[in-house]
Amino acid sequence: MDLHNYIKERCELVESRLKHAMPAETEFPVSLHSAMRYSTFAGGKRIRPVMMIAACEAVGGDINTVLPAACAMEMVHTYSLIHDDLPAMDNDDFRRGMATNHKVYGEAVAILSGDALLTLAFILLSSPFLASNIPPERLLEVIHEISSAAGSRGMVGGQVVDMEAEGKSDLDIATVQYIHTHKTGALIKASVKCGAILGGAEERDLASIVRYGEAIGLAFQIADDILDIEGSSAELGKSAGSDQHRGKATYPSVVGLAESKRQAAELLNIALEAIDSFGKEAAPLREIARYVIERKS
Amino acid sequence: MDLHNYIKERCELVESRLKHAMPAETEFPVSLHSAMRYSTFAGGKRIRPVMMIAACEAVGGDINTVLPAACAMEMVHTYSLIHDDLPAMDNDDFRRGMATNHKVYGEAVAILSGDALLTLAFILLSSPFLASNIPPERLLEVIHEISSAAGSRGMVGGQVVDMEAEGKSDLDIATVQYIHTHKTGALIKASVKCGAILGGAEERDLASIVRYGEAIGLAFQIADDILDIEGSSAELGKSAGSDQHRGKATYPSVVGLAESKRQAAELLNIALEAIDSFGKEAAPLREIARYVIERKS
């Protein structure tokens, strides 16, 4: 299969749906709506939405039932990036080669546009037009998965521990694993899980997809850690080695580069094995797993 | 009826439910969960939850069906206060006589605990145990109302316009009204609307409750503006006159104190008329409307 085309086509669907799902830049208050769109359309790779779609298709689901939730997931992800970049957090001036939200709109509007994007995800997921096409119990399940993955026992919890670990020299692997599985892994796992739920997966297939998502969610962040060391600044759109300079908790800093690569490869195998019994509909999910580990940016 | 006892009893139910609905302070990451609880239990008057319960009871609903949503509403309200107080926004050191969240936990954890509280509201509203007692379509409707009221076309939009209006001398009443109906009014209206939805209100009663909520939502903030001028610092738990000093957009600053009082009284009448056909089950809703306009803190 041609992963490049697969991703390109799904991304285009997500882009177009996202554009419709968000208030226009010209809608009052203009600063807020501009800021929300600025970060949402700042060149993100849409990995989470594409994984959600791929999981839906892997269990034989229809892409149209999953698109709104895929957009909601990208809104949650975008809000988390805006807040992560704030002066009180990572204090980043650039992301993907572009000025960060607070550098363009100021800190107050950046905080509020993140708040509004997180909120918009739930506005979208509870929209009456969705409930007419998707069983409401299923929508509630998806809302519960996404909010739980984003909350204090998921992504936000991971972000707090990540911040508190910064600069510490005596981190153990359990702490770094907690950070990675929560800060990054939770949303990725929720993405494929929600894709499978909306695709109408049976219990057993859902459990397989969740195992896949857990493995890839962790592997994704380990690959990110490795990229921070081996990638070039041009490919990354930020300074290579910036995690190291900041004393961020990373796999290579705790277990070394070689062992990090070994564990990423092992997680890839676990992910592929989890969906081994799936047919060719799962080919994109398999290719995405390989891409996540081997990407250069 | 004895409003004092009515509010006291409902508040106790909300307090107890809120305590159960939130992760323990001792749960990892401790800083985050402590910060979330700190602001949630910082002496809030629980006006929105009590109004939601009163609206539910006014249409003959059962208090137990509405308690979780009442807690979710208070979480959304609390998150908004934490973010409003941040240095990049109002930069407040005290609220209700206590140090603000970021003064105790630092700016980063304050931002994230606000994020986590907003998210927790949706975790709670989509919980499987709720969906077993309440029709899922109804829960989706409540999620849609609360998120819409909190988002860029509701509370967050109002906050942005409020910030941008600060210090401007040429504000018109339409702008101040936009700020008040969005920043404060939207959540109050959503509170009574959700209470009525969960109470199983018929279309006509729901529309009446919404009219009540719109009037009281605006009146609530006008009363706040008046209190800022007439209240004592001890009663308010913050410096009296602080809105004035900051050049905040208020009704008195645009239409004067006497006209502000006249409009608040008129809105109270509109609210009471809207639920005039309701029976004695709506007595608390009527009393709360009077209390909102006439309170001293």
Interface residues (C-beta under 8 A of the other chain):
Chain A: P23 F28 P29 S31 L32 H33 M36 Y79 H83 L86 A88 M89 G106 E107 A108 V109 I111 L112 S113 G114 D115 A116 L118 T119 L120 F122 I123 L125 S126 S127 P128 A131 P136 E137 L139 L140 E141 I143 H144 S147 S148 A150 G151 S152 R153 V156 G157 Q159 V160 V161 M163 E164
Chain B: P23 F28 P29 S31 L32 H33 M36 Y79 H83 L86 A88 M89 G106 E107 A108 V109 I111 L112 S113 G114 D115 A116 L118 T119 L120 F122 I123 L125 S126 S127 P128 A131 P136 E137 L139 L140 E141 I143 H144 S147 S148 A150 G151 S152 R153 V156 G157 Q159 V160 V161 M163 E164
